[in-house]
Amino acid sequence: MQKIVIEGGKPLRGEVSVSGSKNAALPVMAACLLAEGECRISGAPRLTDIDTLGKVLTSLGAKVLREDGGDLVIAVEDESKSTAEYDLVRTMRGSICALGPMLAKRGYAKVSLPGGCVIGARPIDLHLKGLQALGAEIACEHGYVTAKAKRLRGARVYMGGSFGSSVLATANVLMAASLAEGQTVIEHAACEPEIEDLARFLIDMGASIEGAGSHRLLIRGVRRLDGAAHRVIPDRIEAATFLAAAAATRGKVTVRGTDAGHLAAVLDRFQEAGVKVAANGKAITAEGGDLCATDVTTLPYPGFPTDMQAQFMAMLSVARGTSTITEKIYPERFMHAAEMSRLGAKINVRGNVAVIEGVERLTGATVMASDLRASAALVIAGLVAEGRTDVRRIYHLDRGYEDLVGKLSALGANIRREED
Ligand code: EPZ
């Protein structure tokens, strides 16, 4: 197992390019299960989560090839294998998005229930509700969900849950409805850029979809979808992570190959915290100076993303004044707070609100990553802290950041990977 070792206290400076989006690539890869013929996916990042979904698709009869140039070429060869096994699904919950496309294309799907997650309760009731509304027979037994339907039928589906819309539930129902008989209306759909990207791919395969990017999707089912080529959108969370690292270390960084339009709520909070932000087209520059406290509330898109909450906590831990972070998507998603306190941060968590009293300085220590975004936040805190910080259990990080150590080193960070 590896760890990351950081000698902190150096402002980050320079330019960095973001990779393709993990959370866009995953449903796009699953959508290949709907296709007749081959699909070509460009820009899918080299991450363990992408590899895991590749293994899941292979276990479901698809041929998945990563070409030297980086493209993923996916073609279904055998539709008789329709069970996504526990051992794969438990390592990557996103595998659940194979359920809708498999059911729609094959009339049958069996997927392991994802099980627990450190960031909080993550039920799949909305996924099942949506597929049942399209006429699927659903059963949950022995740790698996099975779904059956000769042919799905279009329907009106309300997808709002206790925490608002669901990204992957919307993806599952959108993919299933694309091959259903008749018209489907998804109300309170998720409108994340990753859903818009999935809809673009489905339309290129021959689907009829209107309203992608809004809370109301209109899908007219078709009989057949053909393989297509697609380039996934840039990773907005990776981009914002670099901007937070620049601000927290009082540096200046330009992130290239991103889309500022996907980050409006995040850029707004940066400005509220005194970070100088300049966005033009595919580049965003952040310059940290006199950071000041601000309040952040996580919400479904276009609100502030929960996947940036931990990184902002690291930045606000060295801002002047007292900030609050209210977590409205995963109320318990504060595993990183206690680890940051080991570096000298002053954070008090009460229910789904964290109160962060800014301190002058952090000091290096050994900390433990608990999940993907928490590990990115601990790396940021380590870059700020004086002295040495060891971030352990970084396998979490490799799930969602392509070559983070290499990219941060290029920005002047004193950072390396070591065997733990
Ligand atoms: C996606 O997960 C992302 N993952 C998550 O990113 C992200 O945190 C999340 O959306 C929210 O933005 C991928 O895209 C692979 P949800 P998803 O269904 O779709 C509740 C990362 O760090 N809910 O939108 O699984 C749920 O418990 C990961 O890259 C139900 O109640 O999230 C949560 O409170 C972590 N019933 C809220 O909705 C359901 O059936 C939003 O979850 C489904 C969800």
Boltz pocket constraint, residues with backbone or C-beta under 6 A from the ligand:
constraints:
  - pocket:
      binder: B
      contacts: [[A, 22], [A, 23], [A, 24], [A, 26], [A, 94], [A, 121], [A, 122], [A, 123], [A, 124], [A, 125], [A, 126], [A, 127], [A, 128], [A, 161], [A, 162], [A, 163], [A, 164], [A, 165], [A, 166], [A, 167], [A, 168], [A, 169], [A, 305], [A, 306], [A, 307], [A, 328], [A, 329], [A, 330], [A, 372], [A, 373], [A, 400]]
      max_distance: 6.0
